[in-house]
């Protein structure tokens, strides 16, 4: 079996510490938009999630599960990152932005002070399988100007990890791969949020450096992950403790996962529907602004 171990970057004291898996958060079935069936992991009030807030996975070959999509709806105070393994999503917003992503592509949106958008899916040859991440914004940035961009599949940096097909796709942020600095095409995400799609063959082990100050999370979407403290099946999120690097092992059925790291914000989180602010008063203001038609002013 392949066994690929990338160089771990040493810290200033000359040692490197593998982050232990500290807890597992189970995903659960839910629905959103116009009845779209999703698998959700949320951590709005969990400091070890920050700056990430939520991961939604859409996975179905039945169009009835998702075809109604997400009609126009508002957001304030967050960023979203959508990533597709199969199928297609089309984005439209009140600013006139419009674009579609498909297999291997991603889409980033900064809601900032307010945006109204829709996300409508269509089925590809392999059905619908994709993810949306919610990324929190620092208090000082929550009322910033909205922004949006598509990331096409060919823009995603893809690095082979062995000769048998294990690979990492760098979508956002800064990474160290094989001792070399690498980055995804999205560098403007809030809180240094970094996102990669890691696909490991059975028996493969990878060690990747990660910033000591960042939170690190792994969402398993295929197979399972051997954490060293037990095997975690797909549909679950693993959170990791302190250290300089992360060790990922694929058991006998291989693994597909989203690997996330970002700078924790250390700020209070107030959440109501599509709005994420720092206080209940700010949430109430967002609701008033939306109802009065001034959310996007």
N, C-alpha and C positions, 0 to 999 in steps of 0.2 A: 504494500500500500504506500502511496506517496506520503512523505513527511516533510513539509516545507516549513522552516522556521526562519523568519526574517530577523535581521539584526535589531537588537533592542538598544535604543539610545541611552547612554548612561547619564545620570544627573551629576551635579557639581561635586557630590561626595564620592563619586566613583562607583556607586551601586545602582542597581535597577530593581524595582520591585513590581512583581506581577500583581495586578489588582484582583482581589478575591471577589467572587460572586457573593453579594450580600443578601439579595432577596429576589424572589420571582413574583411578578404581578400577572395574574391570569387575565387574558382577554375575555370579553363576554359578547354575546350576540346583542345587537341593537339595531335601530333604524334611524335615519335622518333624512333631511330633504323631503321629497314627496314619496316617502316610504322606501327609500333605498336600504337594502339589508346590508349591514356592515358588521365587522368584528372590531370591537373597540377596547383600547387600553388607555385609561386616563389617570393623570396624576397632578391635577391642578394645585392641590395643597401639599404636595410631596416635595420637599427641598431637594431630594436626590434625583428628581426628574428634571429640575430647572436647568436650562431655559426651556425645555420641551414641556408641553402641556398635555398632549393627546396624540395617539396614533390610531387612525381608522384604516382598516383593511377591507377592501371590496373584492370579493372572490366568488364568482358564480359563472356558470355556463347557461343560466336561465335568464333571458332578458327581462322577465317579469320582476326579477329581484332588484333591478337597477335602472331600467330604461326611463322611468319617470324623472330621474335625476334630481338636481338641486336648483329649482327655479330661483328667480332673483331674491336675494336676501342680503342683509347688511353684516358688516364686521367693524369692530374698532379695537385697537390696542394689541393686535397680534399680526404675525405673518403666517402664511400657509405655504407648504411645499407638497406638491402632488407628484407622484412618481408612478409610472405605468410599466408593468411587466407584459400585459397584453390588453387589447381593447383601446378605446380612444375617449378622451374627454375634451370638450370644447368650452372655453372660458369666454364670457362677455361681461363687461362692467360699465358703470355709468360714465366712465371717462372716455368711452369709445374703443377701449382695447378689446381685441378679439383674436383668439388663436386656439389651435388644437394641438394636443400631444398624443402620441401613440407609443407603441412598444419601445421601451428603452429611453423614453423622453421624460422630461420633468417640467413643472410649471411652478413659479414662485410668485407670491403676491404679498405685498406689504399693505395691510389695511390702514395702518396709521390712524389718523383722526377719523377716517370713515370711508368706506367703499361699499357699493351695492353691486353684487355680481351674481352670475349664474354659472353653473357647471353641469353640462349635459353630456351623458355618456353615449357611446355607441359600441356595438360588439365587434371585436376582431375575430380572426380565425380561431384563436385560442380562448374565446370567451372574454370575460372581464376580470382582470386581476391588477389591482393597484392599491396605492396607499396615499393618505393625506396626513401630514404632520402639522400640528399647531405649535408654533414657536412663540414664546412670550417676548415682549419688547420691554426694554427698560422704561421706567416712568418718564424719564426726560425725553423719550422718543415716541411715546404713544400717540401724541397729537401731531406727528410729522406728516408730510405729504405722502399720499398713497403711491405705490409703484407696482409694476407687474412685468414679468418677462417669461417667455418660453425658452426651454432648454432642449434642443433637438438631440436625438440619440447620438449622432456623430460628434457632438460637442462634449459628451461625457467621457472622461478619461478612464480607459480600461487597461488594467495591468494584469497579465497572466501570472499566476502564482506557482504553476507547475506545468508539465507537458501534457497532463491528462485532463485539462479543462478547468481546474480551479482558478478563480479570478476575483478581482475586486473592481467595482465600477465606482469611481469617485464623482459624486454628484455635487457636493457642496463642501466648502471649507478647506482647511489645511491638513495634510497627512504626511506621515513618514512611511515609505514603502521600501523595504530592502535597504534601509539606511539612507535613502535619498528623499528630499522634499518633493512632494507632489501636491496638486490641488485640483479640486473640482471646478467646473465653470462658474458656479455660483459662489462668489466671495463676499457678497454684500448682505448676507443673512444676519439677523440680529444675534447678539451675544456669541459671536464667533461660532455659530451653529454649523456643524460639519456632519455630513450624511454620506454613507457609502453602502453599496449593495455588495455583499460578500457571498460568494458561492463556492463551497468547499466540497470536494469529493470525499467519499468515505475514507476515514482514517487520516485525513489531512489535519495537521496542526499548524496554526499561524500565530506568531507573536508580533503585535504591532505597538509601537510607541504611541502614547497619547499624552496630552498635556496634564501635568500633575494637578493643576487647579480646576480642571474640567470635570463635569459629570459625564459618565459613560453608560450607555444603554445599548442593549442588543435585542431587537424584536425578531423572533424566529418565524419565518413564513413558509419554510419547507423543511421537512425532515425533523432533526432535533439537534440540540447543542449539548455537548458534554462540558459542564462547568467546572469539573473537578470535585464538585460536591453533589453530583447527581446529574442525570440527563433530563433536559427540559424539552418538551415537545413543542411543535409549532403552535402559533396562536398565543404565545406567552412572551413576556418581556423580562429580561434579566438585567438587574442593576448591579453595578460594580462599586467596590470600595476604593480606598486610596491606593495610589501607586503610579508608576511611570509608564506601564505597558499593560496590554490586555492579551491574554492567551485564549485562543479559540480552537476547540477541537470538534471535529465532525465524527460522530459515531458511525456505525456500519452502514447507515442509509444516507449519509451525506447531509449537507446543511445549506439552506439559503437564509440569509438574515440581513436586516438593515442594522448597520452599526452607526450609532450617533454619539457625538460628544459636543459639548458646548460649555460656555462659562455660566455658572449659576448666578442668578441675579440677586438673590438674597433680599427680595422685596415682597411685601404682602401681595396676595393675589385675590382679587374679587372677580367672580365669574358669574355671568348670567347669559345663557343662550349663546349668541354669537359675539358677545362683548367680553373682553378681559381687561380689567383695569386694576387699580391698586386700592380702591375703597368702594364701599357701598354707595357713597354720594356720587362718585364718578360714574358708576353703573347707572344710577338713576338719571344722571344728566345725559348719558348716551341714549337711554330709552326716550327721554323727552326730546332730544335732538332728532331721533329717528321719527318719532310720531309727528313732529312739527315740520319735517322735511328739511332740517338744517344739518343733519349728520354729516353730509358731504360738502358743506360750505367751507 
